[in-house]
Amino acid sequence: MSRIRSKNTGPEMIVRRLLHKLGYRFRLHARELPGKPDVVFRRRKKAIQVHGCFWHRHSGCQDCSVPGSRQEYWLPKFAATVARDEKTLTDLRALGWDVLVIWDCETRYLADLEKRLVRFLGAPARDDLVQTG
Ligand SMILES: [Zn+2]
């Protein structure tokens, strides 16, 4: 649930620190874009969303369990979150943005994460060093 989620959660900080270390410059939580993507690369027109496996329903993930009780409470909430995520992706792509979704559990494997980020973004360019947004 993006509305109750903390802006600086652990997995998002892991991604941001790694991007910084690799030499990328980026903006955070671009309010003018659908879904306020967590990390935005304006010149590349690419955005990264870091999703919690539980709330955002990482299918097949061990962190994506359904609570045993009060399913009438949880299931509609999950469905609404997934529907909102899908709409955000559709809206961003309609505006010409590439979007990479990183799940919380994927931030545990930094070497793999680094490869995915570089593949998605391309090598850090020299003007990343001076880009302010
Ligand atoms: Zn997961």
Backbone and ligand atoms as CSV (ligand in chain L), in Angstrom:
chain,resi,resn,atom,element,x,y,z
A,1,MET,N,N,0.849,-1.192,0.000
A,1,MET,CA,C,0.000,0.000,0.000
A,1,MET,C,C,0.879,1.233,0.000
A,2,SER,N,N,0.930,1.919,-1.114
A,2,SER,CA,C,1.862,3.027,-1.198
A,2,SER,C,C,1.506,4.121,-0.198
A,3,ARG,N,N,0.228,4.233,0.154
A,3,ARG,CA,C,-0.140,5.356,1.025
A,3,ARG,C,C,0.344,5.197,2.465
A,4,ILE,N,N,0.483,3.952,2.878
A,4,ILE,CA,C,0.939,3.795,4.261
A,4,ILE,C,C,2.403,3.328,4.328
A,5,ARG,N,N,3.011,3.171,3.164
A,5,ARG,CA,C,4.376,2.678,3.136
A,5,ARG,C,C,5.350,3.804,3.509
A,6,SER,N,N,6.335,3.471,4.244
A,6,SER,CA,C,7.385,4.438,4.543
A,6,SER,C,C,8.164,4.736,3.268
A,7,LYS,N,N,8.583,5.980,3.099
A,7,LYS,CA,C,9.272,6.379,1.877
A,7,LYS,C,C,10.694,5.836,1.814
A,8,ASN,N,N,11.276,5.560,2.929
A,8,ASN,CA,C,12.685,5.175,2.928
A,8,ASN,C,C,12.872,3.801,3.547
A,9,THR,N,N,12.177,2.849,2.968
A,9,THR,CA,C,12.243,1.493,3.485
A,9,THR,C,C,13.598,0.885,3.167
A,10,GLY,N,N,13.963,-0.132,3.896
A,10,GLY,CA,C,15.254,-0.781,3.728
A,10,GLY,C,C,15.584,-1.177,2.304
A,11,PRO,N,N,14.725,-1.973,1.645
A,11,PRO,CA,C,15.057,-2.414,0.286
A,11,PRO,C,C,15.229,-1.251,-0.689
A,12,GLU,N,N,14.405,-0.219,-0.538
A,12,GLU,CA,C,14.587,0.919,-1.439
A,12,GLU,C,C,15.928,1.599,-1.196
A,13,MET,N,N,16.333,1.690,0.062
A,13,MET,CA,C,17.634,2.287,0.363
A,13,MET,C,C,18.774,1.448,-0.200
A,14,ILE,N,N,18.612,0.138,-0.179
A,14,ILE,CA,C,19.641,-0.745,-0.757
A,14,ILE,C,C,19.808,-0.430,-2.247
A,15,VAL,N,N,18.674,-0.303,-2.941
A,15,VAL,CA,C,18.718,-0.011,-4.375
A,15,VAL,C,C,19.352,1.355,-4.615
A,16,ARG,N,N,18.945,2.340,-3.822
A,16,ARG,CA,C,19.486,3.691,-4.016
A,16,ARG,C,C,20.989,3.756,-3.747
A,17,ARG,N,N,21.414,3.090,-2.690
A,17,ARG,CA,C,22.853,3.087,-2.377
A,17,ARG,C,C,23.654,2.419,-3.487
A,18,LEU,N,N,23.105,1.329,-4.020
A,18,LEU,CA,C,23.798,0.607,-5.084
A,18,LEU,C,C,23.881,1.477,-6.344
A,19,LEU,N,N,22.787,2.134,-6.690
A,19,LEU,CA,C,22.781,3.006,-7.869
A,19,LEU,C,C,23.817,4.115,-7.717
A,20,HIS,N,N,23.893,4.655,-6.530
A,20,HIS,CA,C,24.850,5.717,-6.247
A,20,HIS,C,C,26.271,5.218,-6.413
A,21,LYS,N,N,26.525,4.056,-5.842
A,21,LYS,CA,C,27.854,3.453,-5.909
A,21,LYS,C,C,28.265,3.219,-7.359
A,22,LEU,N,N,27.285,2.841,-8.204
A,22,LEU,CA,C,27.569,2.555,-9.604
A,22,LEU,C,C,27.750,3.833,-10.416
A,23,GLY,N,N,27.398,4.971,-9.833
A,23,GLY,CA,C,27.632,6.235,-10.513
A,23,GLY,C,C,26.411,6.847,-11.178
A,24,TYR,N,N,25.233,6.280,-10.940
A,24,TYR,CA,C,24.016,6.854,-11.528
A,24,TYR,C,C,23.512,7.993,-10.655
A,25,ARG,N,N,22.886,8.950,-11.331
A,25,ARG,CA,C,22.209,10.011,-10.610
A,25,ARG,C,C,20.727,9.926,-10.934
A,26,PHE,N,N,19.892,10.260,-9.966
A,26,PHE,CA,C,18.472,9.999,-10.144
A,26,PHE,C,C,17.657,10.904,-9.238
A,27,ARG,N,N,16.365,10.927,-9.503
A,27,ARG,CA,C,15.434,11.636,-8.639
A,27,ARG,C,C,14.577,10.616,-7.906
A,28,LEU,N,N,13.972,11.069,-6.832
A,28,LEU,CA,C,13.158,10.182,-6.011
A,28,LEU,C,C,11.696,10.609,-6.045
A,29,HIS,N,N,10.800,9.609,-6.071
A,29,HIS,CA,C,9.378,9.843,-5.862
A,29,HIS,C,C,8.856,11.016,-6.696
A,30,ALA,N,N,9.015,10.889,-8.017
A,30,ALA,CA,C,8.585,11.953,-8.921
A,30,ALA,C,C,7.069,12.111,-8.843
A,31,ARG,N,N,6.639,13.176,-8.223
A,31,ARG,CA,C,5.207,13.361,-7.955
A,31,ARG,C,C,4.379,13.562,-9.205
A,32,GLU,N,N,5.031,14.060,-10.276
A,32,GLU,CA,C,4.258,14.376,-11.477
A,32,GLU,C,C,4.007,13.133,-12.325
A,33,LEU,N,N,4.599,12.007,-11.955
A,33,LEU,CA,C,4.424,10.792,-12.752
A,33,LEU,C,C,3.431,9.846,-12.089
A,34,PRO,N,N,2.736,9.046,-12.933
A,34,PRO,CA,C,1.792,8.075,-12.360
A,34,PRO,C,C,2.488,7.165,-11.355
A,35,GLY,N,N,1.868,6.990,-10.200
A,35,GLY,CA,C,2.403,6.080,-9.194
A,35,GLY,C,C,3.619,6.596,-8.448
A,36,LYS,N,N,4.029,7.856,-8.747
A,36,LYS,CA,C,5.207,8.421,-8.076
A,36,LYS,C,C,6.341,7.405,-7.968
A,37,PRO,N,N,6.951,7.062,-9.091
A,37,PRO,CA,C,7.981,6.008,-9.062
A,37,PRO,C,C,9.076,6.308,-8.039
A,38,ASP,N,N,9.577,5.242,-7.414
A,38,ASP,CA,C,10.550,5.402,-6.338
A,38,ASP,C,C,11.826,6.085,-6.816
A,39,VAL,N,N,12.326,5.646,-7.964
A,39,VAL,CA,C,13.578,6.182,-8.492
A,39,VAL,C,C,13.351,6.516,-9.968
A,40,VAL,N,N,13.761,7.720,-10.373
A,40,VAL,CA,C,13.479,8.190,-11.728
A,40,VAL,C,C,14.756,8.685,-12.399
A,41,PHE,N,N,14.951,8.227,-13.659
A,41,PHE,CA,C,16.080,8.666,-14.472
A,41,PHE,C,C,15.483,9.448,-15.636
A,42,ARG,N,N,15.421,10.748,-15.466
A,42,ARG,CA,C,14.642,11.572,-16.364
A,42,ARG,C,C,15.181,11.547,-17.791
A,43,ARG,N,N,16.499,11.696,-17.940
A,43,ARG,CA,C,17.063,11.773,-19.282
A,43,ARG,C,C,16.893,10.440,-20.004
A,44,ARG,N,N,17.028,9.356,-19.274
A,44,ARG,CA,C,16.846,8.030,-19.880
A,44,ARG,C,C,15.378,7.664,-20.021
A,45,LYS,N,N,14.514,8.406,-19.356
A,45,LYS,CA,C,13.084,8.108,-19.298
A,45,LYS,C,C,12.853,6.685,-18.789
A,46,LYS,N,N,13.516,6.392,-17.688
A,46,LYS,CA,C,13.376,5.094,-17.041
A,46,LYS,C,C,13.064,5.289,-15.568
A,47,ALA,N,N,12.293,4.371,-15.038
A,47,ALA,CA,C,11.900,4.468,-13.639
A,47,ALA,C,C,12.008,3.098,-12.981
A,48,ILE,N,N,12.273,3.123,-11.689
A,48,ILE,CA,C,12.366,1.877,-10.923
A,48,ILE,C,C,11.362,1.938,-9.778
A,49,GLN,N,N,10.597,0.865,-9.634
A,49,GLN,CA,C,9.700,0.707,-8.498
A,49,GLN,C,C,10.243,-0.409,-7.621
A,50,VAL,N,N,10.367,-0.135,-6.331
A,50,VAL,CA,C,10.774,-1.174,-5.389
A,50,VAL,C,C,9.524,-1.602,-4.631
A,51,HIS,N,N,9.159,-2.868,-4.817
A,51,HIS,CA,C,7.894,-3.349,-4.268
A,51,HIS,C,C,8.111,-4.334,-3.119
A,52,GLY,N,N,7.379,-4.150,-2.058
A,52,GLY,CA,C,7.353,-5.127,-0.971
A,52,GLY,C,C,6.618,-6.374,-1.433
A,53,CYS,N,N,7.225,-7.540,-1.169
A,53,CYS,CA,C,6.670,-8.799,-1.687
A,53,CYS,C,C,5.284,-9.091,-1.100
A,54,PHE,N,N,5.068,-8.724,0.148
A,54,PHE,CA,C,3.802,-9.049,0.811
A,54,PHE,C,C,2.660,-8.183,0.285
A,55,TRP,N,N,2.808,-6.885,0.343
A,55,TRP,CA,C,1.720,-5.991,-0.080
A,55,TRP,C,C,1.479,-6.033,-1.568
A,56,HIS,N,N,2.553,-6.112,-2.318
A,56,HIS,CA,C,2.408,-6.010,-3.768
A,56,HIS,C,C,2.296,-7.379,-4.430
A,57,ARG,N,N,2.298,-8.453,-3.613
A,57,ARG,CA,C,1.986,-9.798,-4.097
A,57,ARG,C,C,2.994,-10.309,-5.112
A,58,HIS,N,N,4.212,-10.531,-4.656
A,58,HIS,CA,C,5.233,-11.132,-5.514
A,58,HIS,C,C,4.899,-12.598,-5.700
A,59,SER,N,N,4.360,-12.944,-6.863
A,59,SER,CA,C,3.815,-14.292,-7.020
A,59,SER,C,C,4.929,-15.326,-6.987
A,60,GLY,N,N,4.663,-16.399,-6.273
A,60,GLY,CA,C,5.637,-17.465,-6.142
A,60,GLY,C,C,6.700,-17.210,-5.082
A,61,CYS,N,N,6.647,-16.059,-4.442
A,61,CYS,CA,C,7.669,-15.683,-3.455
A,61,CYS,C,C,7.245,-16.156,-2.064
A,62,GLN,N,N,8.222,-16.583,-1.277
A,62,GLN,CA,C,7.884,-17.073,0.059
A,62,GLN,C,C,7.403,-15.943,0.975
A,63,ASP,N,N,7.690,-14.704,0.601
A,63,ASP,CA,C,7.242,-13.565,1.412
A,63,ASP,C,C,5.852,-13.088,1.015
A,64,CYS,N,N,5.185,-13.842,0.155
A,64,CYS,CA,C,3.898,-13.425,-0.392
A,64,CYS,C,C,2.775,-14.280,0.175
A,65,SER,N,N,2.884,-14.668,1.431
A,65,SER,CA,C,1.864,-15.520,2.043
A,65,SER,C,C,0.567,-14.731,2.223
A,66,VAL,N,N,-0.534,-15.472,2.348
A,66,VAL,CA,C,-1.813,-14.845,2.668
A,66,VAL,C,C,-2.116,-15.153,4.133
A,67,PRO,N,N,-2.373,-14.133,4.935
A,67,PRO,CA,C,-2.680,-14.381,6.345
A,67,PRO,C,C,-3.831,-15.375,6.490
A,68,GLY,N,N,-3.734,-16.257,7.473
A,68,GLY,CA,C,-4.733,-17.309,7.628
A,68,GLY,C,C,-6.080,-16.806,8.097
A,69,SER,N,N,-6.091,-15.698,8.814
A,69,SER,CA,C,-7.368,-15.178,9.302
A,69,SER,C,C,-7.676,-13.838,8.657
A,70,ARG,N,N,-8.943,-13.457,8.741
A,70,ARG,CA,C,-9.425,-12.173,8.213
A,70,ARG,C,C,-9.123,-12.012,6.726
A,71,GLN,N,N,-9.337,-13.080,5.969
A,71,GLN,CA,C,-9.060,-12.983,4.532
A,71,GLN,C,C,-10.012,-12.013,3.850
A,72,GLU,N,N,-11.202,-11.838,4.451
A,72,GLU,CA,C,-12.144,-10.879,3.859
A,72,GLU,C,C,-11.586,-9.456,3.966
A,73,TYR,N,N,-10.642,-9.280,4.862
A,73,TYR,CA,C,-9.971,-7.985,4.987
A,73,TYR,C,C,-8.777,-7.903,4.034
A,74,TRP,N,N,-7.963,-8.957,4.015
A,74,TRP,CA,C,-6.714,-8.905,3.255
A,74,TRP,C,C,-6.921,-8.991,1.745
A,75,LEU,N,N,-7.776,-9.916,1.315
A,75,LEU,CA,C,-7.826,-10.193,-0.120
A,75,LEU,C,C,-8.239,-8.976,-0.949
A,76,PRO,N,N,-9.266,-8.214,-0.533
A,76,PRO,CA,C,-9.596,-7.014,-1.319
A,76,PRO,C,C,-8.469,-5.980,-1.311
A,77,LYS,N,N,-7.766,-5.893,-0.179
A,77,LYS,CA,C,-6.644,-4.947,-0.113
A,77,LYS,C,C,-5.548,-5.343,-1.089
A,78,PHE,N,N,-5.218,-6.636,-1.101
A,78,PHE,CA,C,-4.201,-7.116,-2.040
A,78,PHE,C,C,-4.643,-6.853,-3.477
A,79,ALA,N,N,-5.908,-7.178,-3.767
A,79,ALA,CA,C,-6.403,-7.016,-5.141
A,79,ALA,C,C,-6.317,-5.556,-5.568
A,80,ALA,N,N,-6.638,-4.644,-4.646
A,80,ALA,CA,C,-6.602,-3.219,-4.980
A,80,ALA,C,C,-5.170,-2.765,-5.234
A,81,THR,N,N,-4.240,-3.263,-4.423
A,81,THR,CA,C,-2.834,-2.870,-4.599
A,81,THR,C,C,-2.303,-3.372,-5.937
A,82,VAL,N,N,-2.593,-4.630,-6.264
A,82,VAL,CA,C,-2.114,-5.199,-7.527
A,82,VAL,C,C,-2.728,-4.458,-8.711
A,83,ALA,N,N,-4.025,-4.140,-8.610
A,83,ALA,CA,C,-4.684,-3.415,-9.700
A,83,ALA,C,C,-4.061,-2.033,-9.873
A,84,ARG,N,N,-3.755,-1.378,-8.751
A,84,ARG,CA,C,-3.143,-0.049,-8.836
A,84,ARG,C,C,-1.743,-0.130,-9.443
A,85,ASP,N,N,-0.980,-1.156,-9.050
A,85,ASP,CA,C,0.359,-1.332,-9.621
A,85,ASP,C,C,0.290,-1.539,-11.132
A,86,GLU,N,N,-0.680,-2.346,-11.570
A,86,GLU,CA,C,-0.804,-2.613,-13.006
A,86,GLU,C,C,-1.169,-1.343,-13.756
A,87,LYS,N,N,-2.067,-0.557,-13.173
A,87,LYS,CA,C,-2.468,0.698,-13.809
A,87,LYS,C,C,-1.283,1.664,-13.882
A,88,THR,N,N,-0.501,1.714,-12.807
A,88,THR,CA,C,0.675,2.589,-12.803
A,88,THR,C,C,1.637,2.212,-13.919
A,89,LEU,N,N,1.900,0.911,-14.067
A,89,LEU,CA,C,2.808,0.458,-15.125
A,89,LEU,C,C,2.263,0.820,-16.497
A,90,THR,N,N,0.967,0.562,-16.696
A,90,THR,CA,C,0.339,0.874,-17.979
A,90,THR,C,C,0.436,2.366,-18.283
A,91,ASP,N,N,0.142,3.186,-17.264
A,91,ASP,CA,C,0.162,4.636,-17.465
A,91,ASP,C,C,1.577,5.139,-17.760
A,92,LEU,N,N,2.547,4.637,-17.016
A,92,LEU,CA,C,3.930,5.072,-17.244
A,92,LEU,C,C,4.401,4.670,-18.638
A,93,ARG,N,N,4.087,3.438,-19.039
A,93,ARG,CA,C,4.526,2.974,-20.360
A,93,ARG,C,C,3.821,3.748,-21.464
A,94,ALA,N,N,2.568,4.128,-21.217
A,94,ALA,CA,C,1.838,4.921,-22.212
A,94,ALA,C,C,2.498,6.283,-22.402
A,95,LEU,N,N,3.170,6.769,-21.362
A,95,LEU,CA,C,3.872,8.046,-21.459
A,95,LEU,C,C,5.294,7.882,-21.991
A,96,GLY,N,N,5.656,6.645,-22.335
A,96,GLY,CA,C,6.958,6.407,-22.931
A,96,GLY,C,C,8.056,6.045,-21.950
A,97,TRP,N,N,7.668,5.718,-20.728
A,97,TRP,CA,C,8.677,5.355,-19.725
A,97,TRP,C,C,8.901,3.854,-19.699
A,98,ASP,N,N,10.177,3.483,-19.515
A,98,ASP,CA,C,10.521,2.092,-19.211
A,98,ASP,C,C,10.510,1.947,-17.694
A,99,VAL,N,N,9.942,0.852,-17.226
A,99,VAL,CA,C,9.829,0.660,-15.787
A,99,VAL,C,C,10.413,-0.694,-15.392
A,100,LEU,N,N,11.257,-0.672,-14.379
A,100,LEU,CA,C,11.805,-1.909,-13.813
A,100,LEU,C,C,11.230,-2.071,-12.407
A,101,VAL,N,N,10.625,-3.231,-12.168
A,101,VAL,CA,C,10.113,-3.523,-10.831
A,101,VAL,C,C,11.120,-4.415,-10.113
A,102,ILE,N,N,11.549,-3.964,-8.956
A,102,ILE,CA,C,12.452,-4.763,-8.126
A,102,ILE,C,C,11.706,-5.150,-6.864
A,103,TRP,N,N,11.709,-6.438,-6.566
A,103,TRP,CA,C,11.031,-6.923,-5.369
A,103,TRP,C,C,11.982,-6.914,-4.186
A,104,ASP,N,N,11.391,-6.707,-3.014
A,104,ASP,CA,C,12.198,-6.685,-1.790
A,104,ASP,C,C,13.181,-7.845,-1.713
A,105,CYS,N,N,12.675,-9.060,-2.010
A,105,CYS,CA,C,13.515,-10.250,-1.832
A,105,CYS,C,C,14.700,-10.231,-2.789
A,106,GLU,N,N,14.587,-9.502,-3.897
A,106,GLU,CA,C,15.672,-9.467,-4.871
A,106,GLU,C,C,16.809,-8.556,-4.431
A,107,THR,N,N,16.550,-7.729,-3.412
A,107,THR,CA,C,17.617,-6.835,-2.947
A,107,THR,C,C,18.570,-7.566,-1.996
A,108,ARG,N,N,18.310,-8.857,-1.743
A,108,ARG,CA,C,19.225,-9.621,-0.886
A,108,ARG,C,C,20.431,-10.116,-1.670
A,109,TYR,N,N,20.342,-10.077,-2.989
A,109,TYR,CA,C,21.427,-10.612,-3.817
A,109,TYR,C,C,22.015,-9.466,-4.635
A,110,LEU,N,N,22.987,-8.796,-4.012
A,110,LEU,CA,C,23.469,-7.537,-4.580
A,110,LEU,C,C,24.133,-7.714,-5.943
A,111,ALA,N,N,24.848,-8.813,-6.134
A,111,ALA,CA,C,25.536,-9.002,-7.416
A,111,ALA,C,C,24.509,-9.132,-8.547
A,112,ASP,N,N,23.444,-9.908,-8.299
A,112,ASP,CA,C,22.387,-10.054,-9.305
A,112,ASP,C,C,21.663,-8.733,-9.527
A,113,LEU,N,N,21.410,-8.045,-8.429
A,113,LEU,CA,C,20.705,-6.767,-8.513
A,113,LEU,C,C,21.509,-5.774,-9.352
A,114,GLU,N,N,22.804,-5.739,-9.095
A,114,GLU,CA,C,23.673,-4.811,-9.833
A,114,GLU,C,C,23.613,-5.097,-11.329
A,115,LYS,N,N,23.671,-6.380,-11.688
A,115,LYS,CA,C,23.612,-6.743,-13.111
A,115,LYS,C,C,22.308,-6.282,-13.739
A,116,ARG,N,N,21.205,-6.492,-13.021
A,116,ARG,CA,C,19.898,-6.091,-13.571
A,116,ARG,C,C,19.818,-4.593,-13.752
A,117,LEU,N,N,20.338,-3.843,-12.777
A,117,LEU,CA,C,20.265,-2.383,-12.858
A,117,LEU,C,C,21.063,-1.873,-14.049
A,118,VAL,N,N,22.279,-2.417,-14.228
A,118,VAL,CA,C,23.121,-1.952,-15.326
A,118,VAL,C,C,22.499,-2.343,-16.664
A,119,ARG,N,N,21.909,-3.551,-16.719
A,119,ARG,CA,C,21.267,-3.986,-17.962
A,119,ARG,C,C,20.088,-3.076,-18.293
A,120,PHE,N,N,19.332,-2.704,-17.284
A,120,PHE,CA,C,18.154,-1.862,-17.495
A,120,PHE,C,C,18.546,-0.434,-17.880
A,121,LEU,N,N,19.562,0.098,-17.230
A,121,LEU,CA,C,19.880,1.512,-17.380
A,121,LEU,C,C,20.931,1.794,-18.441
A,122,GLY,N,N,21.729,0.783,-18.777
A,122,GLY,CA,C,22.905,1.043,-19.585
A,122,GLY,C,C,24.002,1.565,-18.667
A,123,ALA,N,N,25.226,1.553,-19.164
A,123,ALA,CA,C,26.342,1.977,-18.318
A,123,ALA,C,C,26.145,3.429,-17.884
A,124,PRO,N,N,26.610,3.772,-16.710
A,124,PRO,CA,C,26.503,5.164,-16.265
A,124,PRO,C,C,27.241,6.065,-17.250
A,125,ALA,N,N,26.578,7.116,-17.684
A,125,ALA,CA,C,27.212,8.031,-18.638
A,125,ALA,C,C,27.978,9.099,-17.888
A,126,ARG,N,N,28.893,9.728,-18.618
A,126,ARG,CA,C,29.708,10.743,-17.994
A,126,ARG,C,C,28.837,11.876,-17.429
A,127,ASP,N,N,27.784,12.224,-18.166
A,127,ASP,CA,C,26.982,13.347,-17.670
A,127,ASP,C,C,26.060,12.951,-16.526
A,128,ASP,N,N,26.049,11.674,-16.156
A,128,ASP,CA,C,25.362,11.336,-14.901
A,128,ASP,C,C,26.000,12.068,-13.750
A,129,LEU,N,N,27.286,12.331,-13.886
A,129,LEU,CA,C,28.025,12.940,-12.793
A,129,LEU,C,C,27.596,14.374,-12.533
A,130,VAL,N,N,27.031,15.015,-13.548
A,130,VAL,CA,C,26.626,16.402,-13.349
A,130,VAL,C,C,25.108,16.570,-13.410
A,131,GLN,N,N,24.419,15.502,-13.796
A,131,GLN,CA,C,22.974,15.609,-13.934
A,131,GLN,C,C,22.327,15.866,-12.573
A,132,THR,N,N,21.438,16.808,-12.533
A,132,THR,CA,C,20.789,17.124,-11.258
A,132,THR,C,C,19.367,16.593,-11.224
A,133,GLY,N,N,18.839,16.191,-12.317
A,133,GLY,CA,C,17.492,15.656,-12.270
A,133,GLY,C,C,16.990,15.469,-13.627
L,1,ZN,ZN,ZN,9.656,-11.666,-3.258
